[in-house]
Every structure is written in structure tokens, then in C-alpha cells.
Amino acid sequence: MDTLTTPAYRIISNHLIAEMRQKISNKQNALFALQSFQPGEVIAGFSAGTIAAEPTYLTVQVDIGKHITLQPEFLQYINHSCAPNVFFNTTTMQLVALKEIQQEEEMTFFYPSTEWRMTQPFRCYCGSPACLGEIKGAAFLPKNVWKQYRLTDFIQQQLAKRSARKKVA
């Protein structure tokens, strides 16, 4: 785990609950907690800065053809992990702690928890023992995998529709 005392990061901005930092070696931004959070605790509320029909790498999917940019904007810098510690609840519009988060710990979320088909799939190097490798969106996850994660209501609805179609076929 990287911390503020590790010279690998430089501080970009402070937001009371979290700090955006940039990794010096690769210029990747990340969000680090400035206080501890307990599982289930609401870390922050958020809203839709913009709403678009098409996704970008900075949007969060809330419905078919509905992708939002997050406000406050610094929440956009929460990176992916296959062992996430936060969840974007797009029904209540709250960022929630999934597990205990220590002060100075990077906040991460599971991208397929909000994205059905990602506009920019990528190879994951999160380092988790359960790392899935390629991240493409919830549509590509087998049931035994998505059952392990907290997913938005939208993603759960999409998975239920897919399951219902398979039963009919």
C-alpha cells in the first residue's frame, strides 16, 4: 500500500475526506482517504455533473444510454480494483465503504459494479489474489464472479434480464 510518506506520489488536491495524488512514475491519479471509514459508512454524496448517452472512461453508468460524470469531480479519480473498498450506489447517489478503510489508504471500486460494457476495456494489474485480469464490464462476468461483488441496481437488473433470456432460450 502506498502512503503519503512514500515519495512515489505528489499531492494534486485536498478535499477534506480524501486527497487526489498523482503517482510520479506513471502520472496516474488516485484518491486516498484522509480519515478512516467503517463498512457501510457513507463517505460522500454525489450527483450527476453531466449526463451522456455514450460512456467515456470518466463516466459511471446509471441506466441504458445514461452515463454520468461524478460531482464532486474528485470522485472520478477512484481507480479500479478486483478487491474494492468503496461502492458507488447510483440509486442513493452515495459513495459507501465496503470494508474498513484506513487513513492514507487508496480508495478503489470494482468498475463492472457500475458498467455493463466498458468503452475502454483494460488489463488489470491491481495485485489482488482474485484479480480478474481483463476488465470489460459486468456483461462479460460469469455468475460465480459477479456474485462476489456488490453491484448497482442497474447492473443487477441487466444481469436478471440476461438470466431470464437464457431460461427462455
C-alpha positions, 0 to 999 in steps of 0.5 A, a space after each residue: 500500500 502506498 502512503 503519503 510518506 512514500 515519495 512515489 506520489 505528489 499531492 494534486 488536491 485536498 478535499 477534506 475526506 480524501 486527497 487526489 495524488 498523482 503517482 510520479 512514475 506513471 502520472 496516474 491519479 488516485 484518491 486516498 482517504 484522509 480519515 478512516 471509514 467503517 463498512 457501510 459508512 457513507 463517505 460522500 454524496 454525489 450527483 450527476 455533473 453531466 449526463 451522456 448517452 455514450 460512456 467515456 472512461 470518466 463516466 459511471 453508468 446509471 441506466 441504458 444510454 445514461 452515463 454520468 460524470 461524478 460531482 464532486 469531480 474528485 470522485 472520478 479519480 477512484 481507480 479500479 480494483 478486483 478487491 474494492 473498498 468503496 461502492 458507488 450506489 447510483 440509486 442513493 447517489 452515495 459513495 459507501 465503504 465496503 470494508 474498513 478503510 484506513 487513513 492514507 489508504 487508496 480508495 478503489 471500486 470494482 468498475 463492472 459494479 457500475 458498467 455493463 460494457 466498458 468503452 475502454 476495456 483494460 488489463 488489470 494489474 491491481 495485485 489482488 489474489 482474485 484479480 480478474 485480469 481483463 476488465 470489460 464490464 459486468 456483461 462479460 462476468 460469469 455468475 460465480 464472479 459477479 456474485 462476489 461483488 456488490 453491484 448497482 441496481 442497474 447492473 443487477 437488473 441487466 444481469 436478471 434480464 440476461 438470466 431470464 433470456 437464457 431460461 427462455 432460450 
